[in-house]
Amino acid sequence: MKRPLKGKDMKILFVNPFGIGDILFTTPLIKSLKDGGSLIYYWCNERVVDILKYNKAIEDIFPLSRGDLKRIFKVSHREAARKAIDLIRKIKKEKFDIALDFSLDYRYSLLLRLLGVKKIFGFDYKGRGRFLTDKVRIDGFDERHMVDYYATLLKFIDKKLQVHNEIELFIGNSEKEWADELLRRNDINESDVLIGIAPGGGASWGESAFRKHWPKEKFTHVACELTAKDRYKVILFGSENEYDICNFISDRMQKNIVNLCNKTSLSQFAALLKRCRLLITNDGGPLHMASALGVKTVSVFGPVDEKVYGPYPLSENHMIVTGGVKCRPCYKSFRYPLCQNRICLDSIEPSKVLEAVRSNLEW
């Protein structure tokens, strides 16, 4: 009888095609398995490579998701085919013992089966886990944090394995130097209280991301209040799709603000974020990057449950602001009602966010 795989014997592939937060939520598992002697590899989407590339616990990264292939296919069928074949060859070459599949998509586990991975652990949502060898059945994620859900997969490897209690994000030296130079050019020095504001919150929800956005007018009010004091400097962060939000805020500011919307890579953003005393943001990837970097946060949550998708681990350094409405959180089983009035967000006044900021900064 073949003995179970343990510790240094294991070569493990993490499969996660989702966004920044979901990737960071798997880092406690990476830490625990690496400490046990396993070799860790990661299959992710192209957009999040910077989140993983400086993590020394990871042997190699395979950046190509189904979404990436669809996007590339629209431009060049040949390039899409080339990248897919290259990915398949690399995965097959490594001869993985185990895959941890977080995708909730049967096509990933099917491909892994065809490539000879014998043990594939993951979540079975609405029958999508039919090609998993061992599975945890779910109707959605509810009441406990995503890290805790992800950690349940470790029982298939070693029931005694304890999950690491922090998410992790690492920064390269070149990005640190770049951030230092940028701050110097903008006359921001060590005596300034640097505050990051991410008024968008990330790209994971695509065209529906606005459903998680606290109004830009209220972010503007908070930024103006903060920069009324000269020692407080604000950096605006955002993606290409958040230009209008960031420009709306910066156009109404009198002083002490730097608008870096779509002007940084993810790793550069991480380096600047590490220099901030605090990040004010909606629910989304920037929040979890700040948490992983040990930066204090004030976050605004609307339809999403902060118990499931909030900062990890929750502490006094991470203050969550929500609206006092009974209908939230309404994002359940990966769906949300098409609410027309967004009362859970619109009911939150700037004074409530400023109160949390002042408390966190010991104003």
Summary of the structure (lengths in Angstrom):
residues: 363
radius of gyration: 21.2
end to end distance: 64.5
largest distance: 72.8
contacts: 1180
relative contact order: 0.12
helix: 43%
strand: 18%
